[in-house]
């Protein structure tokens, strides 16, 4: 009986395309074509993204193995090597009798065989690979399958899977505390660079720069790993000015490669010293032109981000979660579908619609920007040196006493600076709250008045700008949250906004 069944399989699986003498595929990470001979062995080495994956193609026997090998060769020629390996790994766990039943069936009975596969406990990826194998059989007329039956295979149903379940539930997003921890860490490294750059190891410098690219721009690990020396542009306006840094990244994972453009991104001015120092060290090391800045594979970049986030907040977060968070942050600030697509590097506007359905209402965003909404988690702890008394503030040198007129509001007496206000490269008062060198005065009424004044400014900007994304209204959100956190440390009360 077993011999007769094997003979039936041999008869039905006719017209299998012969393997090419050479398989050539393109690896965008190395920007090169790679060739190998598939006829020598059932063990194929596929190199991509700086690593090597082994495809063991002897999990089936006879004609069934020949079909799978031809299909894998076809995928390597048409798809990315990562996709080809993913499909091959996914189908290797499918029992041979299920694959054989599908390939030797006819369009009239395919649904019965497909239902058997659906109820056999296979994963979504394995079923997706089976559909791809059936389409391949139709395209090349293997056995009873013909090209005109491609519509039948495309209509085979896959299990319902919500790809954005974690986005809908909010599990894919960093909390406010996690974001604050990342910002404080990057700020601390940038401040250390300006005072003692040599004390920071190149390993830490690279890791922090990778975190900046992931957190600020929401980039994939592969895009960060592909950054080259020629993709960094540094502009210095003057000898004492903080230089501007522009980075150019590549668009990847596009459904259509006809509309692929370079992704130009500008690093936050206060974080520019980080990239400038990294670029200088890479130059001294001899890197230039097409040399990669980080000298890491995408897998290593992902691990770097995960290790850093875990060390900062005890919660291991990858580049994917930072990407989701960056996208949602942009949408919550009022970005349009086109602006989000440009930021994320999507050529299809529909890809980012999930973030709009998950975005809070406009009224909720106003409360969040005001730092008074109980619906949102606030930054519970903001870095500052220590609280000082009014007497201690009066004894500080004049340049260490903080004062300014942000947005036309005179603010003074809020505290002192251990560095000295003239030496601070940032906007005084607005950047003091949340700075590790800030020594706030231990008087709640002073900070409460600052909070009320900033809220009035925020509401004025909001009403006059019609909630435009670039409005200073939303730019004040972080400062307001940090002032509120200082009040919390002092025991101040948190009042809800009355509409």
BELVENKA-V562494 format. One record per residue. OMEGA is omega in radians with two decimals (none if undefined). Layout:
omega=OMEGA
omega=OMEGA
This chain:
omega=-3.13
omega=3.13
omega=3.13
omega=3.13
omega=3.10
omega=3.12
omega=3.10
omega=3.13
omega=3.13
omega=-3.12
omega=-3.06
omega=-3.13
omega=3.10
omega=3.09
omega=3.10
omega=3.13
omega=3.10
omega=3.08
omega=3.08
omega=3.12
omega=-3.14
omega=3.02
omega=3.12
omega=3.08
omega=-3.07
omega=3.07
omega=-3.08
omega=3.13
omega=3.09
omega=-3.12
omega=-3.11
omega=3.05
omega=-3.12
omega=-3.12
omega=2.96
omega=-3.13
omega=-3.09
omega=-3.05
omega=-3.05
omega=-3.00
omega=3.01
omega=3.14
omega=-3.09
omega=3.05
omega=-3.12
omega=-3.11
omega=3.07
omega=3.11
omega=3.09
omega=3.14
omega=-3.14
omega=3.08
omega=3.14
omega=3.05
omega=3.08
omega=-3.00
omega=3.12
omega=3.12
omega=2.99
omega=-3.11
omega=3.03
omega=-3.09
omega=-3.14
omega=3.10
omega=3.13
omega=3.12
omega=-3.11
omega=3.13
omega=3.10
omega=3.12
omega=3.12
omega=3.09
omega=3.11
omega=3.14
omega=3.14
omega=-3.13
omega=-3.03
omega=-3.05
omega=3.04
omega=3.12
omega=3.11
omega=3.13
omega=3.14
omega=3.13
omega=3.13
omega=3.12
omega=-3.11
omega=3.10
omega=-3.08
omega=-3.09
omega=-3.09
omega=-3.14
omega=-3.14
omega=3.12
omega=-3.07
omega=-3.09
omega=3.11
omega=3.13
omega=-3.13
omega=3.13
omega=3.13
omega=-3.07
omega=-3.10
omega=3.12
omega=3.11
omega=3.12
omega=-3.10
omega=-3.07
omega=-3.05
omega=-3.10
omega=3.10
omega=3.11
omega=-3.13
omega=3.09
omega=3.07
omega=3.12
omega=-3.13
omega=-3.08
omega=-3.09
omega=3.10
omega=3.12
omega=3.11
omega=3.13
omega=-3.11
omega=3.11
omega=3.10
omega=3.09
omega=3.10
omega=3.10
omega=3.09
omega=3.10
omega=3.12
omega=3.10
omega=3.10
omega=3.08
omega=3.13
omega=3.09
omega=-3.08
omega=-3.06
omega=3.05
omega=-3.14
omega=-3.14
omega=-3.10
omega=-3.05
omega=-3.11
omega=3.14
omega=-3.11
omega=3.14
omega=3.12
omega=3.13
omega=-3.13
omega=-3.13
omega=-3.13
omega=-3.12
omega=3.09
omega=-3.01
omega=3.01
omega=3.11
omega=3.11
omega=3.13
omega=3.10
omega=-3.11
omega=-3.06
omega=-3.11
omega=-3.11
omega=3.07
omega=3.14
omega=-3.11
omega=-3.12
omega=-3.12
omega=-3.10
omega=-3.06
omega=3.04
omega=3.06
omega=3.11
omega=3.12
omega=3.13
omega=3.11
omega=3.14
omega=3.13
omega=3.12
omega=-3.14
omega=3.13
omega=3.14
omega=-3.13
omega=3.10
omega=-3.12
omega=3.13
omega=3.14
omega=3.08
omega=3.13
omega=3.10
omega=-3.11
omega=-3.13
omega=-3.11
omega=-3.07
omega=-3.08
omega=-3.13
omega=-3.12
omega=3.14
omega=3.12
omega=3.12
omega=3.12
omega=3.13
omega=3.11
omega=-3.13
omega=3.13
omega=3.11
omega=3.08
omega=3.12
omega=3.09
omega=-3.13
omega=-3.13
omega=-3.06
omega=-3.06
omega=-3.00
omega=3.13
omega=-3.07
omega=3.04
omega=-3.11
omega=-3.11
omega=3.11
omega=3.12
omega=-3.12
omega=-3.10
omega=-3.13
omega=-3.11
omega=-3.14
omega=-3.12
omega=3.13
omega=-3.13
omega=3.09
omega=-3.11
omega=-3.12
omega=3.12
omega=-3.12
omega=-3.12
omega=-3.07
omega=-3.08
omega=-3.07
omega=3.05
omega=-3.07
omega=3.04
omega=-3.12
omega=3.08
omega=3.13
omega=3.11
omega=-3.13
omega=-3.13
omega=3.01
omega=3.13
omega=3.09
omega=3.13
omega=3.08
omega=3.10
omega=-3.11
omega=-3.11
omega=-3.07
omega=-3.12
omega=-3.10
omega=3.04
omega=-3.14
omega=-3.13
omega=-3.11
omega=3.13
omega=-3.14
omega=3.06
omega=-3.03
omega=-3.10
omega=3.09
omega=-3.12
omega=-3.13
omega=3.13
omega=-3.13
omega=3.11
omega=3.13
omega=3.12
omega=3.13
omega=3.13
omega=3.14
omega=3.11
omega=3.09
omega=3.14
omega=3.11
omega=3.12
omega=3.13
omega=3.14
omega=3.02
omega=-3.05
omega=3.10
omega=-3.14
omega=-3.04
omega=-3.00
omega=3.11
omega=-3.14
omega=3.07
omega=3.08
omega=3.12
omega=3.12
omega=3.08
omega=3.11
omega=-3.13
omega=3.12
omega=3.13
omega=-3.13
omega=-3.14
omega=-3.12
omega=-3.13
omega=3.11
omega=3.14
omega=-3.09
omega=-3.04
omega=-3.14
omega=3.10
omega=-3.07
omega=-3.13
omega=3.14
omega=-3.14
omega=3.14
omega=-3.14
omega=3.06
omega=3.10
omega=3.08
omega=-3.11
omega=3.13
omega=3.13
omega=-3.14
omega=3.11
omega=3.14
omega=3.13
omega=3.13
omega=3.12
omega=3.05
omega=-3.13
omega=3.09
omega=3.12
omega=-3.13
omega=3.14
omega=3.12
omega=3.14
omega=3.12
omega=-3.14
omega=-3.07
omega=-3.08
omega=3.11
omega=3.02
omega=3.11
omega=-3.10
omega=-3.09
omega=-3.08
omega=-3.07
omega=-3.08
omega=-3.13
omega=-3.11
omega=3.11
omega=3.10
omega=3.13
omega=-3.06
omega=3.09
omega=-3.14
omega=-3.11
omega=-3.14
omega=3.13
omega=3.13
omega=3.10
omega=3.14
omega=3.13
omega=3.12
omega=3.11
omega=-3.14
omega=-3.07
omega=-3.07
omega=3.11
omega=-3.12
omega=-3.05
omega=3.02
omega=3.10
omega=3.03
omega=-3.02
omega=-3.13
omega=3.10
omega=-3.07
omega=2.94
omega=-3.04
omega=3.10
omega=3.04
omega=3.09
omega=-3.14
omega=3.07
omega=3.13
omega=3.12
omega=3.12
omega=-3.11
omega=-3.12
omega=3.12
omega=3.05
omega=-3.09
omega=-3.11
omega=3.10
omega=3.08
omega=-3.00
omega=3.07
omega=3.13
omega=3.14
omega=3.13
omega=3.10
omega=3.08
omega=-3.12
omega=3.10
omega=-3.14
omega=3.12
omega=3.08
omega=-3.12
omega=-3.14
omega=-3.12
omega=-3.13
omega=-3.12
omega=3.13
omega=-3.06
omega=-3.02
omega=3.13
omega=-3.14
omega=-3.11
omega=-3.13
omega=-3.05
omega=3.13
omega=-3.11
omega=3.14
omega=-3.09
omega=-3.10
omega=-3.11
omega=3.12
omega=-3.11
omega=3.14
omega=-3.12
omega=-3.14
omega=-3.08
omega=3.07
omega=-3.08
omega=3.10
omega=-3.05
omega=3.11
omega=-3.05
omega=-3.06
omega=-3.13
omega=-3.12
omega=3.09
omega=3.12
omega=3.08
omega=-3.13
omega=-3.12
omega=3.13
omega=-3.14
omega=3.10
omega=3.10
omega=3.11
omega=-3.12
omega=-3.13
omega=3.09
omega=3.12
omega=-3.09
omega=-3.09
omega=-3.09
omega=-3.10
omega=-3.13
omega=3.05
omega=3.08
omega=-3.05
omega=-3.10
omega=-3.11
omega=3.06
omega=-3.13
omega=-3.09
omega=3.09
omega=3.12
omega=-3.01
omega=-3.08
omega=-3.13
omega=-3.14
omega=3.13
omega=-3.10
omega=3.05
omega=3.13
omega=3.14
omega=3.08
omega=3.10
omega=3.11
omega=3.11
omega=3.13
omega=-3.13
omega=3.14
omega=-3.11
omega=-3.13
omega=-3.06
omega=3.10
omega=3.11
omega=3.09
omega=-3.13
omega=none
